[in-house]
């Protein structure tokens, strides 16, 4: 599979799929708030709001203020043209979003000129109770806000990949297969053998090995597709993956 193909979305033509998934096209969406690219940007923000909320909380803001600040940041960020000046040299949605949040926290929120919720502004729904429950589970360590942000970003990305992977299997009537084989995803040692798994699934050992290989390959493809939505060029996919995986052990 070549790098360009990995940007395709099922059911869409090549040019349209590229527009819906590629961050560089989102950046150049222009001033059409109803464009496909604008919708893609909103979806990215909805997917990755918790890392920003965690960053704001780690900066010392109490839950209510952190929720208001995160929501207000997204409302302003998604305003028409607010993302038109992204740094194309770096080209990573993760980096640009955090940089924008830092500027917002340092400057805009201090002006006490917040918009009222609604009023035509784009609203990114935040699960407030879930947000604080998740943050309360954060380890009480010395992680910097930036490293915490990168770790939670990586987790959010993996969650999206696993949801897509499970949905793929469910849509083809293989939900039970996925439920049994997902334990082999990470390449770690598992207690059940391929032979025993075959007995559970009604497959021979060789068929189980093939099924696990295909599961892992599909996971890798989806992971690269998901990362591709947040960088500007295909060449940045590998570097972004290495950075996010490194954040777990940093």
C-alpha positions, 0 to 999 in steps of 0.5 A: 500500500503506498502512502497516498492510498492510506489517505483514502476513506471508504466510499469516497473518491480519491480527491474527496477523501483527501480533503476530508482527512488531510490536515494540510487541506483543513488548513487551507479550507479558506473561509467556508465554514460549511466546507468538508474540511471545516467539518473534518477540523471539528471532528478532530477537535471533538476527538482530541479535546481531553488532552487539552483539558488535561493540560489546562488542569495540570496548569492548576485551573480548577475543574469548572474553570478548566471546562470553561477555558477548554470549551471557549478555546475550541469556540474561538479556534473553530471560528472562521479563519482562526486556523489559517495561519498554522505553521506549515513547516511543522505541519502537525495538528497536535503541535498546532493545537497545543500552541494555540491553547497556550496562546489562548491561556496566556493572552485571550482568556485574561481579557475577560472577553469570553463569548457566551456559549451558543450565539452561533459559535461552533460548540464542541461538546465536552463530557464535563463529568467524564473529563474530571473523572478521567483527570482524577485518575491521572497519576500524581507524578511530576509529568509536565503539562506538555508530556501529559498532553502528548500521552493523552493525545496518543491514548485518544488516537489509539482509542479511535483506532481500536473503535474503528478496528472493532467496527470493521470486524462487527460490520462483517459479522466477525465481532466474536473473532475480534473479541477473542483475538484482540488480546494478540494485538500488542505482540505481548505474551498471552496465556492462551495458545493458537491451538486453544484459540483455534478450538474456541473459534473453530479454526485450526492453528494455521488459520488462527495465525493468519487471522492474528496477522491480518488483525495486526496488519489492519491495526497498523493500517488504521493507526497510520490512517489516523495519524495521517489525519493530523499531519501535513504530509505523508512523510511526517507519519512515521515521525509522528508515530515515533514521537507519540509512542515515545511519549508513553515511555518518556 
